Amino acid sequence: MGIEQFPEIETFQKLPRKVIVKGGSAGFDPKGHPELRGIVINNIGQPIRDIKVSLVLFNEQEIPILNKSTIPDPSAIPQGGISSFAFILDDYDQEIKNYYLYAAWKYDDSNW
């Protein structure tokens, strides 16, 4: 599912039943460091917590060259909730182009 499909989605029922991680805008921060911003959407049917988003960067030969993790804000979201994240890479000097995003999380069972 590409980011271009999001404007067509009217309700969360049309989204896949999973935690969706989407990178939105890539560019440079005011200090000149590459950055990538995006969102996490919870559509698994249960609240989740302890969310961590990971970014893997690849070079021209599709070899992983960098792996970073961040905690989105908020790090616990209910069903249908959205949180946002930003990666600002101090140790990388090129624009973020070829990458893979994934999320790790736990079920929020505090109310069970």
N, C-alpha and C positions, 0 to 999 in steps of 0.2 A: 504494500500500500504506500504510494508516494504522497508527499506533502501536498501535491497539486490536487489530490482527491478530497482533502479536508473541507474546502468550501461546499462541496456537494453533500456532505453528511449532515443530515438534519437532526438526528437523535443518536444517542449512544447505542441504541439497539442495532444500528447498522454497522457499528464498529466490531472488529473481531473480539472474542472473549479472551482477552489477555491484557497484560500491562504493556502499553504502547510507548515507545521512546522515539521522539522525532527531533532531529536537529533542524533548527530554523535558519537563523542568520549566522553566517560566518564572515569574519572580517578582522579588523584590528582594533584594539582598545586605544585610548588616547596616548598611552605610552609606546605604542607601536608593536605590542605583543599580539600574536594571533589569538582570536577568540572564537568560540562556537557557543551559541545559545540555543536552547530548545525546551521542550516540554515533556512531561510524563503524564499519561492518562491512565487511570485505573478503571478497567472495564472487565474485571474478572468476577464481579458479583459480591465481593467481600472487601472490607476495609484492609489496607495494607500499611505497614510501618517499616522503619529501618531501611528505607529505600537508598540505594547507592547506584549512581549511573557511571558507567565506564566507557571510555573513549579509546579506541585502538586506531592509530594512524598507520597508513601503509605508504611505502615508497612506490616508484614507478614500476618496479618488478613485482608488486603485490606482496612484498615482505613487510611484516609488522615492524615498525621502527620506534613506536612510542605507545605506552599504555598509561592512562591517567584515570583516576576516579574522583567523583565529587558527590556531595550529598545535596539533593535538590531542596528547594524551599517551597512548601513544607516537606518534611521527610516522612510524614504519615498522612495518607489521604483516604477519604471514604470512597465507596463505589461511585464512579462517575466524576471523581475529583481530579483536579489538574494541579501539578506542581511544575516549577520551572527550575532550570539549571543553567550554569554558565561555566565553560572551561576557558581559562586564560592561561596560555602556555608561555611561561617565562624562558623555558629552555628549548624553544623551537622558533625558527625565524621565518618560516614560509606560511603562506595562506593554507588554511585547513581545507583540503579538497577531498582526498580519498580516505574515508574513515568508516568505522563501524561503531554503532552505539548499542549498548545493552544495559539492562537493569537487573539488579539483585534486590530482593525484598523478602519480607516475612508477612504472614497473615497477622492482622491485628486481632488477637484473640482475647483482648482484655475485657470485653463485654460478654464473653461466652459463658 
